[in-house]
Amino acid sequence: MVVSTSLKRDGVVSVGSQAETVPGPQPQRGPPSATGISDPHHVAGTGQSKATGYNLKICQWNAEGVRAKKLELQNFLKNQNIDVCCIQETHLNPNHRFSIRGYETFRRDRDNGPKGGLLTLVKNTHPAAEIYSAGEDTEVLGIKLLLESKPLSIFNIYSPPPKQVRLQALQPERERWIIVGDFNSHSPSWGYPNLDHKGEEVEDWIITNQMVLINHPDDPHTYYSRAWRTTSCPDLAIATDDVAKVTRRQVEQQLGGSDHKPVTLHIEQDSRPSSRKQCPSWNYKKANWTNFQSKAETNCKNLNFGQHHLNSKVEFFTAAILKAAKDSIPRGRRKTYTPGWNNELQQLHNTVTELRENMEQSPTDQNTASHNKAKAEYTRQKLQQTRAAWHEKTSSLNLEKDTNRLWKLTKLLNEDNPERRQTVLESDGELLTQKKAANHLAHHYQHESSVKLPRERTRLARTQIQERQNQRPTDRCMQEAISMNEIEAAIKQLKPKKAPGPDGVTNEMLKHLGPLAKRTLLKLFNESWKTGSVPAIWKKATIIPIHKKGKEKKNPNSYRPISLLSCLGKLLERVINRRLLYFLEDRNILSPTQTGYRRHRSTEDQLALIAQDIENAFQEKKKVVAVFFDLTKAFDKVWREGLLLKVLESGVSGRMFRWIRGFLHERSARVKLDGHLSHSVKMREGVPQGGVVSPTLFLLYINNITAVLPRYVSNSLHGDDLAIWSAADLATSATCRIQTAVHDVHQWTEDWGLQVSEVKTQATVFSLSTTKEKVTIKLGDRTLPQVETPTFLGVKLDPRLSWKPQIEDMEKRGIKRLALMKKLSGTHWGANSKILKTVYTGTVRPVLEYGASAWATAAKTHTNKLDRVQNFGLRIILGAMKSTPIAAMEKTVGVEPLESRQRSKLLAHAEKMKRLPDHPLHDKLKSLTKNRLKRKSLNHLVKEEQRMQADILTANIELCEKLDPTNWPPKTLKAEVRTTIPGITVKGDQSDAVLKALTMEEIDKRYPAARWTHIFTDGSAEDATRNGGCGVFIKKPGLPPVSVSASGGRLCSNYKAEVLALHKATETVLQWETRPKKAVFLSDSLSALQALCSGNPDSTMEHLMQNINTLAQTTAVVLQWIPAHTGIVGNEVADRLAKEGSKTEQQPSNLTYSEARTLIRNRQKSTFKKKNNGYNPHEDALHQLTRHEQTIVFRLRTGHCGLNSHLKRIGIRQSALCHCGKADQTPDHFLQTCQLHCSERKHVWPTGTSLHTKLWGSTQDLEMTAHFVNITGQRI
């Protein structure tokens, strides 16, 4: 009796009384393994739901493959407002991406075979954490839902039919615990007529653990067996008594065609979950910037700072800006997301559901056939509509209207966007959410921002700072007041769409400030600069934790802190950082091997350096031992007292030192997590993450780490990425040197508070020997791991420097990104070639070219793998067949071969190194090549390429103008530059007559010839690389015109010739005794005018700016862009004068890096264009067609298409003969003479239309060709 009572109390009927207690009507019977289903509207429950309570909705559903049912699932979750959905038999594997917007995903895929798998979806408003996962016989996935009342443990289970139920490992808690899933077990307790072994196991487990079965024997069925046409209820819900009492179970209608129906459990809760706090965002697309600027000016004019402290003044100014923003910029946020479901699909789904019920109640052949037919129609319509919606989305992508939309879609397809969910952390076994989790992360980041050093060391540093801090400034950039020019230059560099700091002011607002607001800002900046006081709000950070993909979600170390600082404060940082970098670069204070955060230096410099050193060692029969250091959280571990001492030792003093000290002092941060703010914590050490000046300060801090290295040990430093290496005849000799160097580096890091990771720091031996060398290098008491293929700055090295691992990795990543392009288009639908080319060149090609200066020596057998990736990409872009010639695809798309681009990149890299005399690679590329082995190094390749391109580059190092890393003070132009003309679009689809008319109308209206001097300028260069010429044509009011022609130099690009033409024009006007009151320079070089506004001029542009600013002192100067070669008289005369100038005697001139790079790029383009007989993709109407039309025309052009002539060539057809039987089915025959399509041909084209017109004509011609193919039904 005890057992029987216990069973009944737990919702289970004892085995001995099965025959007497089977409730309700007998279900249809099948074989012992069959299971079944019943009335979808029946509701059963063990508890009563109060009208005022909140029900947590948990859905359980065996999907029998969830990917094909995602649309139905999205709609169901939204309509039913499901909180948690436990899905069995997902049939997912690790390569399948699956997510539902608005839900966090917990997955367990089957490890040892197909099918199976579990998926638990939790609404983002509910914090949850995974607590259990197993999958040998019985698949189990457990999560803990952290509700505000009490946590609820939810276990999702699937037990395959032939396997035993393994529940022994599950140890239920005494309360708030529920398990749902497909047990595939039989018992009268849940509606079966018999009890099998699995059912007995489940019953025993329920009794042993004092659980309650929520199912009732008379509950509706949840499963229908199509094979046996029977119904049953294998989907169970078991809970602790407290949960079962407040749970109501409801079987829903069929979903997505699965044989299992979803079941919803309504669990009564004491309180509703708190919603995620979301602040409305600024909608800048609808902003009224004119109104904003006006109101900001008015608000700033009314400010009365008086004797207030700087903190208060900044608060007043911030409030004035934000008030103007609120009055001028709308705010909002999309509230709901509607999945791609429509009424037509809903009606078809309802029909399938109705016929499913008929089939289950009366499983006749007719009912089954009706259901299957309706389901097939529904599936077909769903697929069609899903494809149509995606095709419309991809086809509507428009680079000219909104490039951001393309990249957003690209990120979405790559799943680059971080998952929005409720964060759950674990601390000492306790799960934390919301504010507790935010506080926990805040303390974690505070702990990371700490350094342990002996007190004596700290006291000594403070004493040294006191002794040095009053030293007199040696450079005016340390003391001089901030100018408006500096603020204007800094504002130009601000990037849009950056999150604001705690004060709420954004970069967009700063870029639209008026003159009065800027003057007010200048006063605040100068007060901060002169007093060394940094406003408190600018030193407060809001930290947004971003989960690192693939890391444990409950671990605080798995979250990357993104620090949001005041945009106003960062603007001032940008001004001061420019001064600081100018000082450090001008005095050559930074280590020459440091390339991090420095202009004109990159990771590729360091990769090329180590590769060149290793190749040199191989030539000398030497071996190289290298160590790659990993500094743990280096930016957070910067000892601030030590940093200030290093700042003083570098020569920084005066106002700059005082400002930096104030910048580092009393910094605090708050973590913002899921809309909850932590309390404020002090960040005592480290450089402020997210700060503009922080990287430069870090460079100063780590600057002398390389000074401790012994002789014969080379190094590379990029930010905090340090590598050291040494070459010797014997690996043991090199190891001794490296061991000494490792000890010195370790000692330096201990002295300065940094930490070297003993696990991530690795040693490697590079050698051509076939015998593997083992070395022992110790870091403290631990031996460093020796690895075969270390990763350095994102590139995989290997012992023989074959580059095979690196190229295979690039190939793998490139193919993965190509999969994204395939999602954007098919042969009949999707984005056109312009969009796909942009995606390829922006996301795929950079992967294939990164580090090219280092791995350029790789064997052709390896680099061919990258060529295959590009060729695959070209086929996707054009919808081409696999057999299509590569040259034809490269020509049509306008994409050069990777090898050609690589040679140009090597040459450009060498030109840069010519102009960086302090970098170690500079001397290595100047030295003679070593030729003992046939192996080639970067030095070999560069010298070969320089010999081939000697006519466009100078060998005279004196003419190679040294790179200017940072110019200060910034150069600003005191003239108006206008780069647009009303009515002229950027599409380039307007005729010359229209362009001329619009331009002349603007000139006559804005610059009337009676009052303005018109100065037309133009420049040209032969082959865009040499023999430059400048032309100037000046029309003065009431005076004869002036013509000037001059040479531009032996090595000259079109761009340089245009700049020199403007320079010659300004020189000419400055020489006049009587200068004009108003002058407009009319140039067709948009790039030259844009460069004038960039703020980073080279020497040629700097001289031009000086001339313009001098002229602007007496003359109103405007520089106006005009379209080229449209028949405007002045422009045509200037063009003729420029060509005359190019034929005059040319003189050698200085060559800047940007000019050298332009010449190399122009030569590359010119060579590619000559190879393709002058073909220009931009002039080809093919690229104006839709995706389907492009595919048809391109395939017909190449002949690699679905016509019999080509199919015979590749072995698919036995005969090339056309169906008309008169000739081979070639594109010519099909389009021109095939008698089967005479009527269609007459309908589409006039008689006599040539094949060239049909395949190479205008956009309309090509559209007609595609139309002809479509109406004939021929598959191309």
C-alpha positions, -999 to +999 in steps of 0.1 A: +000+000+000+029+023+007+042+020-029+007+024-044+000+056-023+033+070-032+027+064-069-006+080-069+007+110-050+034+114-076+010+110-105+020+074-114-002+043-114+013+012-098+023-016-121+001-041-102-031-021-109-025-013-146-053-033-160-079-017-138-069+019-140-062+026-177-083+058-180-104+070-210-109+054-244-083+029-256-059+045-281-052+027-314-026+001-309+006-006-329+038-025-323+055-021-290+078+007-303+050+028-317+039+060-301+010+083-309-011+116-306-046+131-300-070+162-296-049+194-298-074+215-279-075+195-247-061+212-216-050+193-185-032+205-154-024+197-118-027+232-105-051+262-108-040+295-123-050+327-106-064+354-128-039+379-114-009+357-116+018+357-143+023+324-161+058+314-172+053+295-205+076+265-212+072+248-245+084+212-252+085+200-287+102+172-307+109+190-339+123+161-360+147+186-376+144+222-365+162+240-394+134+234-419+108+245-394+125+278-382+099+300-398+070+282-381+089+281-348+095+319-349+059+326-355+047+302-328+071+316-302+060+351-310+022+344-310+023+322-279+047+345-261+068+315-251+095+321-224+114+288-227+113+263-256+128+229-251+133+212-284+143+176-290+157+159-322+171+191-336+192+172-362+219+200-359+256+196-361+284+220-351+286+234-386+249+244-385+241+279-373+208+283-356+194+312-336+160+328-330+159+366-326+150+375-291+161+342-276+193+329-261+204+296-275+216+266-255+226+236-276+237+200-273+244+184-307+247+146-310+284+137-308+283+101-322+260+102-351+233+120-372+200+133-360+192+136-323+203+168-305+188+192-280+180+229-281+167+251-254+157+287-263+153+312-235+138+346-240+164+374-237+145+390-208+152+359-186+187+353-173+197+317-176+228+295-174+237+260-185+241+237-156+242+202-171+249+185-204+252+148-212+246+127-243+257+090-243+224+070-242+200+097-230+206+132-242+202+158-215+206+196-214+200+214-182+197+252-176+189+273-145+164+301-151+171+329-127+136+342-119+131+371-096+112+349-071+132+318-071+155+300-097+139+273-117+160+244-131+148+231-164+161+199-180+155+191-217+157+153-224+156+130-254+158+092-251+161+074-285+138+044-289+164+017-288+184+032-259+178+028-222+167+059-201+197+070-181+183+092-154+204+081-125+229+109-130+202+135-125+199+144-089+168+167-086+167+194-061+138+194-036+121+224-051+118+244-083+129+216-107+113+204-139+123+179-166+106+178-201+112+159-232+106+128-254+113+097-232+100+071-258+088+050-228+054+033-222+033+034-191-004+035-184+004+065-162+008+086-194-017+069-216-001+037-229-019+004-225+013-014-214+044-008-193+078-014-210+112-015-194+119+022-201+086+032-186+094+012-155+127+030-152+110+064-155+084+054-129+111+042-105+131+074-109+100+095-102+093+076-070+128+075-058+133+113-063+098+122-050+089+139-083+054+145-097+044+135-132+024+164-148+010+142-176-024+125-170-034+092-185-063+109-202-043+138-216-045+144-254-018+125-274+012+144-286+025+120-313+011+105-345+029+075-361+025+078-399+038+042-403+013+026-379-013+054-379-015+053-342-014+080-315+005+081-282+021+104-257+059+100-253+064+137-244+065+139-206+068+167-181+080+158-145+085+184-118+090+188-081+058+191-061+059+229-057+062+234-094+036+207-103+010+223-081+011+256-101+015+241-136-011+237-163-003+215-193-017+222-227-012+203-260-010+227-289-018+222-326+007+206-349+037+228-358+058+227-390+047+192-400+065+174-372+048+142-360+051+155-325+028+183-313+043+211-291+032+211-254+030+243-234+034+243-196+019+273-179+037+278-145+022+304-122+047+329-109+045+354-081+059+383-101+065+393-137+101+393-150+117+427-153+121+439-188+154+449-203+162+485-199+168+501-233+176+537-239+162+552-270+189+560-296+193+591-317+179+589-352+205+609-371+189+602-405+160+624-395+180+650-376+175+687-384+211+697-382+204+733-392+181+736-362+206+718-340+234+742-348+212+772-344+199+761-310+233+750-298+247+785-308+218+802-288+223+779-258+260+785-257+255+823-261+233+822-230+259+803-209+273+823-180+303+805-166+313+831-141+336+818-114+324+783-116+348+754-114+358+737-147+336+707-138+305+729-136+314+747-168+316+714-187+283+703-172+267+736-185+282+732-219+271+695-221+236+704-211+234+731-238+245+706-265+221+679-253+192+704-251+198+714-287+199+677-297+166+669-280+149+697-299+164+687-332+171+650-333+143+624-329+149+594-306+134+559-306+139+522-309+122+495-328+099+478-303+090+445-319+103+421-345+079+403-368+092+371-384+087+365-421+052+351-419+022+362-439-015+355-442-012+331-471+012+309-452-009+311-421-040+299-441-021+270-456-007+261-422-042+261-408-054+238-436-026+214-429-035+214-392-071+208-399-064+179-422-039+165-397-066+164-371-089+146-395-061+121-403-054+114-367-091+109-358-098+088-389-065+075-404-080+064-437-060+063-470-080+093-483-075+114-452-038+106-452-034+114-489-053+148-484-031+157-455+001+148-474-009+168-504-018+199-484+015+195-465+035+193-497+017+224-511+024+243-478+061+233-479+064+244-515+047+278-509+068+284-478+100+277-497+090+299-526+080+328-503+111+325-482+133+325-513+113+354-528+117+375-497+154+368-495+158+374-533+141+408-529+163+417-500+195+409-517+184+424-551+175+457-534+210+462-520+223+496-533+258+507-527+250+543-538+221+547-514+232+529-483+265+511-480+259+504-443+229+482-451+252+459-471+278+456-443+251+451-417+237+422-437+272+409-441+278+409-404+244+393-397+252+364-421+287+361-405+271+362-370+296+389-361+270+408-341+272+400-304+243+380-290+219+401-269+209+382-239+207+383-201+241+378-187+246+352-159+279+350-140+291+325-114+309+335-082+317+309-055+289+286-068+263+315-068+247+326-101+245+363-105+224+385-128+215+421-134+229+445-109+247+418-089+264+406-121+273+442-131+288+448-096+307+415-099+322+425-132+331+460-119+351+445-091+367+421-115+378+449-138+390+469-108+411+439-096+426+436-131+435+473-129+459+468-101+497+463-098+516+448-069+551+464-065+573+468-034+566+500-014+602+510-017+599+510-055+568+532-054+584+556-030+615+559-051+594+566-083+574+593-065+606+610-053+620+610-088+588+624-102+589+652-076+625+660-086+618+661-123+582+675-126+593+712-126+618+709-154+613+736-181+596+726-213+619+721-242+593+723-270+565+747-277+540+718-282+543+713-244+531+748-235+514+766-264+477+772-260+453+750-280+442+767-313+409+765-332+428+749-361+437+720-338+400+716-328+389+717-364+414+691-374+404+669-345+367+672-353+374+662-389+389+629-377+358+620-355+341+588-367+303+586-367+282+559-351+303+557-320+286+551-286+288+582-263+302+582-228+284+589-195+277+625-206+256+614-237+273+638-262+280+621-295+305+626-323+277+636-347+267+665-324+303+677-322+307+676-360+277+699-364+287+725-338+286+761-350+314+787-346+303+801-312+299+766-297+334+757-310+348+789-294+332+780-261+346+745-264+380+760-271+379+780-239+371+749-219+399+729-236+424+756-229+414+759-193+418+722-188+452+723-207+465+753-187+455+741-153+461+704-158+426+697-145+406+671-164+368+674-158+355+645-136+329+635-161+356+630-188+374+606-164+344+584-158+339+553-180+309+532-188+321+496-194+301+474-217+311+437-214+312+418-247+312+381-246+342+364-263+329+339-288+334+303-276+342+312-240+324+301-209+295+325-204+296+323-166+332+333-163+340+371-159+373+365-178+351+356-209+340+392-213+359+418-231+354+453-215+346+480-240+350+513-222+329+543-233+344+576-225+331+612-231+334+622-267+342+657-256+370+644-235+383+622-263+382+652-286+406+670-263+427+638-260+430+637-298+444+673-298+469+665-271+478+631-285+488+647-318+512+670-300+526+641-279+531+619-309+547+648-328+572+653-300+580+616-296+585+611-334+604+643-339+629+634-312+631+598-322+622+587-287+602+556-296+620+523-302+626+518-340+612+483-337+579+495-323+552+497-350+520+498-329+498+528-330+522+547-352+515+563-385+530+546-416+539+515-396+520+482-395+521+445-385+533+437-420+566+455-413+573+432-384+562+401-403+585+410-432+613+417-408+613+384-390+608+365-423+638+383-438+660+376-408+651+339-409+658+336-447+691+354-442+700+329-415+691+300-438+714+314-464+742+314-439+736+278-427+722+291-394+693+282-372+670+307-355+655+303-321+626+327-313+603+334-284+569+350-288+558+368-256+523+372-244+518+400-218+487+394-198+463+424-198+492+447-205+472+480-208+454+473-175+487+465-156+505+498-164+518+512-132+508+548-133+536+562-111+561+544-133+544+557-164+546+593-152+583+588-144+588+575-180+569+604-194+592+628-176+623+608-187+612+611-223+614+649-221+577+656-216+571+685-192+552+716-184+515+718-192+516+685-211+530+666-181+505+682-157+476+674-180+487+637-184+490+634-146+455+649-142+442+626-170+454+595-151+444+606-117+411+596-100+396+576-128+365+555-122+342+532-141+307+517-139+297+485-157+265+486-178+251+451-181+217+443-195+205+478-188+217+477-152+245+500-139+270+488-113+282+510-085+313+531-093+347+516-088+381+533-089+406+522-115+438+528-098+463+515-124+465+510-161+460+534-190+423+542-196+408+517-220+392+535-249+412+566-245+428+583-275+460+591-257+462+558-239+480+538-267+507+565-270+512+565-232+515+527-233+542+530-261+562+552-237+557+528-208+570+497-228+595+517-248+627+505-232+618+468-228+639+462-259+669+481-244+676+453-219+681+427-247+717+414-252+737+417-285+728+394-313+692+392-302+668+409-326+633+420-317+599+431-330+574+451-310+539+459-320+520+475-291+524+448-264+532+420-289+569+412-284+590+387-303+627+381-299+650+358-320+686+350-325+705+332-353+735+309-348+753+280-364+740+258-336+706+259-320+723+256-285+742+288-291+711+307-301+692+292-272+718+306-247+714+341-261+676+338-261+676+324-225+695+355-213+671+377-232+640+360-218+654+364-183+661+401-189+626+406-203+610+387-174+630+408-149+619+440-167+583+431-165+585+423-128+602+456-122+575+475-140+544+455-129+536+437-161+530+399-163+542+375-189+518+346-195+538+314-189+513+294-210+508+316-240+545+326-244+560+301-268+594+291-282+602+279-318+632+268-337+635+277-374+657+254-393+661+237-427+673+206-410+651+176-413+659+167-376+636+184-352+655+205-327+643+206-291+653+236-269+647+243-233+640+279-224+628+288-190+606+317-179+612+319-142+608+283-129+587+271-159+598+258-192+583+276-221+562+254-245+579+247-278+555+248-308+559+240-344+536+267-359+534+297-336+510+325-345+527+359-347+505+390-354+479+368-370+502+348-392+512+312-387+550+305-390+565+271-395+600+258-389+612+257-426+593+289-434+574+272-462+542+291-453+521+261-459+501+263-426+495+300-431+482+297-466+460+267-458+445+288-429+439+317-453+424+294-478+400+279-452+390+314-439+386+327-475+363+298-485+342+304-453+337+340-463+328+330-499+299+311-484+285+345-474+286+356-510+267+325-521+240+335-497+237+369-513+230+355-548+223+326-571+224+324-609+187+336-611+184+359-582+203+381-557+228+409-555+244+421-588+281+419-597+288+454-582+276+444-548+293+410-549+326+425-560+324+450-531+317+421-507+346+401-522+371+430-521+360+441-486+358+407-468+375+379-488+405+394-506+419+411-474+421+376-459+440+363-489+465+391-489+473+398-452+510+394-445+519+391-482+553+408-477+563+379-454+548+349-472+556+361-508+584+336-509+559+306-506+560+280-533+536+283-562+520+250-552+509+268-520+498+302-534+478+284-561+454+276-533+447+313-528+442+317-565+416+290-565+397+309-537+397+341-558+386+322-589+357+307-569+348+342-558+349+355-594+325+327-605+301+337-577+303+373-588+295+366-624+274+334-620+299+317-642+303+280-649+333+262-634+350+258-668+349+296-676+384+310-684+399+328-654+412+357-675+378+364-689+364+366-654+392+388-641+387+411-671+349+414-667+349+420-629+380+442-630+399+422-604+436+417-609+453+384-603+466+380-567+501+375-579+501+409-597+487+426-567+512+409-545+541+422-566+528+457-563+523+454-526+559+443-522+572+472-542+550+497-522+563+481-490+599+486-501+592+522-511+578+528-476+609+513-460+631+536-481+615+565-463+618+549-427+655+549-422+652+540-385+633+507-391+656+476-391+640+464-424+653+496-441+689+484-440+681+448-448+663+457-480+693+480-490+718+452-484+730+428-511+711+396-515+725+363-501+724+336-528+739+304-513+706+287-516+680+289-545+655+301-519+643+337-523+636+362-496+617+395-496+650+412-505+653+391-537+618+397-548+619+435-541+651+439-561+637+419-590+606+440-590+625+473-587+646+464-618+614+457-637+598+490-626+629+512-628+612+536-652+586+547-627+606+547-595+637+565-584+668+547-573+682+579-558+675+577-521+680+614-518+649+620-538+628+597-516+612+622-492+612+609-456+578+600-442+564+626-418+547+605-391+528+634-374+527+670-384+520+697-358+505+722-357+479+709-382+477+726-415+444+741-423+430+758-454+417+793-452+396+790-484+363+774-493+364+741-511+333+730-530+333+694-544+297+692-557+275+710-582+237+710-578+220+685-601+252+664-609+249+629-595+277+605-585+263+577-607+280+590-638+249+583-660+245+619-672+255+630-707+283+655-713+258+681-725+238+679-693+270+680-672+282+711-691+249+729-688+246+723-651+282+733-645+280+765-665+248+774-648+265+771-614+295+791-625+275+819-639+252+820-609+278+817-581+309+831-598+298+857-624+326+866-648+322+903-642+333+900-606+353+868-603+386+857-618+381+822-633+413+801-630+410+767-648+437+741-639+444+707-653+473+681-651+482+650-670+509+624-671+520+598-696+505+564-687+497+581-654+532+574-642+557+597-659+563+630-678+538+652-660+524+684-674+505+713-658+481+737-675+466+769-662+441+791-680+430+823-663+401+846-673+402+880-656+373+904-658+377+927-687+413+916-694+429+892-719+432+855-707+465+842-694+478+807-704+505+789-684+521+755-693+548+737-673+563+703-668+555+682-638+586+660-634+599+628-649+581+607-624+546+620-620+510+607-616+479+624-628+470+633-592+504+650-586+501+668-620+467+682-609+482+694-576+511+710-593+488+727-617+469+743-588+503+752-572+514+768-605+481+787-607+485+801-572+522+810-579+511+829-610+484+849-592+507+857-562+532+872-586+507+898-599+511+933-586+473+937-584+456+906-570+419+900-578+393+906-551+376+873-559+391+842-575+377+807-581+400+778-590+381+754-613+397+720-612+384+686-624+405+667-598+381+657-570+409+638-552+431+669-551+404+691-537+395+664-511+431+661-501+432+698-494+406+693-467+420+661-452+444+678-428+473+654-435+491+670-465+524+658-480+551+683-489+536+691-523+501+697-509+516+716-480+532+741-504+499+745-522+481+752-490+506+778-480+501+796-513+463+795-510+464+808-474+487+836-485+464+845-514+434+844-491+448+872-470+439+896-498+415+877-520+383+858-515+394+823-526+371+794-536+382+760-551+354+745-571+353+710-586+340+707-622+334+676-644+362+667-668+360+666-706+325+679-710+333+707-734+338+735-709+361+759-727+384+768-699+388+732-688+396+721-724+422+748-728+438+739-695+439+702-706+456+712-738+482+733-719+488+704-696+495+680-725+519+706-739+537+708-706+542+670-705+562+672-737+587+698-723+619+689-707+613+670-674+634+674-643+639+649-615+619+658-584+613+645-549+590+615-547+569+611-516+556+577-504+520+585-514+532+595-549+554+564-552+525+542-541+502+560-567+527+554-595+529+517-586+491+514-584+487+532-618+513+509-634+495+479-621+461+492-634+477+502-667+493+468-672+460+450-664+441+473-688+466+467-716+463+430-710+426+433-715+428+455-746+416+486-728+384+471-715+369+492-687+343+474-665+327+507-655+318+513-692+303+478-697+265+477-696+267+442-682+271+456-647+238+476-650+217+444-654+199+423-628+216+392-614+198+368-637+204+390-668+241+393-660+245+356-657+228+349-690+248+376-710+282+367-695+278+330-701+268+337-737+298+360-741+323+334-730+305+304-746+308+286-713+271+280-709+243+255-711+243+252-749+251+219-764+284+230-779+299+236-745+282+207-728+298+184-754+331+200-748+330+192-710+316+157-716+280+162-705+264+158-739+274+134-767+266+158-795+271+196-799+242+197-825+214+221-820+179+207-816+171+223-850+196+198-865+212+224-888+244+234-869+262+231-835+243+249-808+268+278-802+259+313-788+262+326-824+238+300-838+214+302-809+211+340-810+214+346-847+203+317-870+185+289-851+152+283-869+135+271-838+135+306-824+128+327-854+095+341-841+110+350-807+140+366-825+117+388-847+097+398-816+127+409-797+152+424-822+150+443-855+163+423-885+200+425-889+209+431-853+245+419-849+259+394-824+282+421-810+252+444-802+233+415-785+263+407-763+282+439-760+257+467-767+238+491-744+220+482-713+187+479-733+204+457-759+216+433-732+183+433-714+167+422-747+192+394-750+183+381-716+146+385-724+151+364-756+167+336-736+138+336-711+110+334-737+128+306-755+131+286-723+167+277-732+187+270-701+219+290-702 
